[in-house]
Amino acid sequence: MDMTDARWRTATRSSNNGGNCVEVADNLPGRVLVRDSKDRAGGVLTFAPDAWRAFVGSAGRHGRAG
């Protein structure tokens, strides 16, 4: 997979949590890439944009402390 043009950004909820961060590249047509910021040379997960939006929406609803 060609990731040359991927523009990586740290996920908004990844700050100040002891280094447990993910980076997201959502600028490529038809896919969203996700990787571990501590292992940038490691594996990359690929999501369809609709699947990524559904995941983020679900995580936001279920990931908040109540």
C-alpha positions as CSV (number, residue, x, y, z in Angstrom):
1,M,0.0,0.0,0.0
2,D,1.4,3.4,-1.0
3,M,1.3,5.7,2.0
4,T,3.7,8.3,0.6
5,D,1.1,11.1,0.6
6,A,-0.4,10.2,4.0
7,R,-0.6,13.2,6.3
8,W,-0.5,11.8,9.9
9,R,-1.9,13.6,12.9
10,T,-2.2,12.6,16.5
11,A,-5.7,11.6,17.5
12,T,-7.3,14.3,19.6
13,R,-7.9,12.1,22.6
14,S,-4.4,10.7,22.6
15,S,-2.7,13.6,24.5
16,N,-1.4,13.3,28.1
17,N,-2.1,9.6,28.5
18,G,1.4,8.2,29.0
19,G,2.3,7.7,25.4
20,N,-0.6,5.5,24.4
21,C,-1.2,7.4,21.2
22,V,-2.6,6.7,17.8
23,E,-2.0,8.7,14.6
24,V,-4.6,9.0,11.9
25,A,-4.2,9.8,8.2
26,D,-7.6,10.7,6.6
27,N,-6.4,12.6,3.6
28,L,-6.2,9.6,1.2
29,P,-9.1,8.9,-1.1
30,G,-11.3,6.0,0.0
31,R,-9.3,5.0,3.1
32,V,-8.4,6.1,6.6
33,L,-5.1,4.9,8.1
34,V,-4.3,4.3,11.8
35,R,-1.0,3.5,13.4
36,D,0.7,3.4,16.8
37,S,2.7,6.6,17.3
38,K,5.3,4.7,19.3
39,D,5.9,2.2,16.4
40,R,5.5,4.3,13.2
41,A,7.3,1.6,11.2
42,G,5.0,-1.1,12.5
43,G,1.6,-2.2,11.2
44,V,-1.1,0.2,9.8
45,L,-4.8,-0.4,10.1
46,T,-6.9,0.6,7.1
47,F,-10.5,1.6,7.3
48,A,-13.1,2.6,4.8
49,P,-14.2,6.2,5.7
50,D,-17.7,5.1,6.6
51,A,-16.4,2.3,8.9
52,W,-13.9,4.8,10.5
53,R,-16.7,7.3,11.2
54,A,-18.9,4.6,12.7
55,F,-16.0,3.4,14.9
56,V,-15.1,6.9,16.2
57,G,-18.8,7.6,16.8
58,S,-19.2,4.4,18.8
59,A,-16.0,4.8,20.7
60,G,-17.1,8.4,21.7
61,R,-20.4,7.1,23.1
62,H,-18.9,4.2,25.0
63,G,-15.5,5.6,25.9
64,R,-16.6,8.4,28.2
65,A,-16.4,8.0,32.0
66,G,-19.7,8.5,33.5
